[in-house]
């Protein structure tokens, strides 16, 4: 099951897709402000995106231009 949480005050989106209750052992920044969390076995279990409002503003004009 995929679980999401958005913190508007921090402007951070969390997406968890690993088993509930499994804690992150490490994380890796895969793009500026985008982190993938891994369980102790190295399996990806979540994603964290920082500055979501800024990013959504950058995405919308690009999508409109592509149409």
C-alpha positions as CSV (number, residue, x, y, z in Angstrom):
1,X,0.0,0.0,0.0
2,X,1.3,3.5,-0.8
3,X,1.0,6.1,1.9
4,X,1.5,9.8,1.3
5,X,1.9,12.7,3.6
6,X,2.3,16.4,2.8
7,X,3.6,18.9,5.3
8,X,2.5,22.3,4.0
9,X,4.5,24.2,6.7
10,X,7.7,22.5,5.7
11,X,6.6,22.1,2.0
12,X,7.7,18.4,2.0
13,X,6.0,15.4,0.4
14,X,6.6,12.0,1.8
15,X,5.6,8.9,-0.2
16,X,6.1,5.5,1.6
17,X,5.6,2.3,-0.3
18,X,7.5,-0.3,1.8
19,X,5.8,-2.4,4.5
20,X,4.2,-0.3,7.2
21,X,6.5,0.0,10.2
22,X,9.8,-0.6,8.4
23,X,12.2,2.2,9.3
24,X,14.6,3.8,6.9
25,X,18.2,2.7,7.3
26,X,19.7,5.2,4.8
27,X,18.7,7.6,2.1
28,X,20.2,8.9,-1.0
29,X,19.6,12.2,-2.8
30,X,18.8,11.2,-6.4
31,X,18.1,14.7,-7.7
32,X,18.3,18.1,-5.9
33,X,15.8,17.9,-3.1
34,X,14.6,14.4,-3.9
35,X,15.6,11.6,-1.6
36,X,15.0,7.8,-1.8
37,X,14.8,6.0,1.6
38,X,16.1,2.4,1.9
39,X,15.4,-0.3,4.4
40,X,18.3,-2.2,6.1
41,X,18.4,-4.7,3.2
42,X,18.9,-1.8,0.6
43,X,15.4,-2.0,-0.8
44,X,13.7,1.4,-1.6
45,X,10.8,2.1,0.8
46,X,10.0,5.7,0.3
47,X,10.6,9.0,-1.4
48,X,10.8,12.5,0.1
49,X,10.5,15.6,-2.1
50,X,11.5,19.0,-0.7
51,X,10.0,22.4,-2.0
52,X,7.0,20.8,-3.6
53,X,5.2,24.2,-4.2
54,X,8.2,25.5,-6.1
55,X,8.5,22.3,-8.2
56,X,4.8,22.2,-9.1
57,X,5.1,25.8,-10.4
58,X,8.0,24.6,-12.6
59,X,6.2,21.6,-13.9
60,X,2.9,23.2,-14.9
61,X,4.4,25.6,-17.5
62,X,6.4,22.8,-19.0
63,X,3.3,20.6,-19.3
64,X,1.4,23.4,-20.9
65,X,4.1,24.0,-23.5
66,X,4.2,20.3,-24.4
67,X,0.5,20.3,-25.4
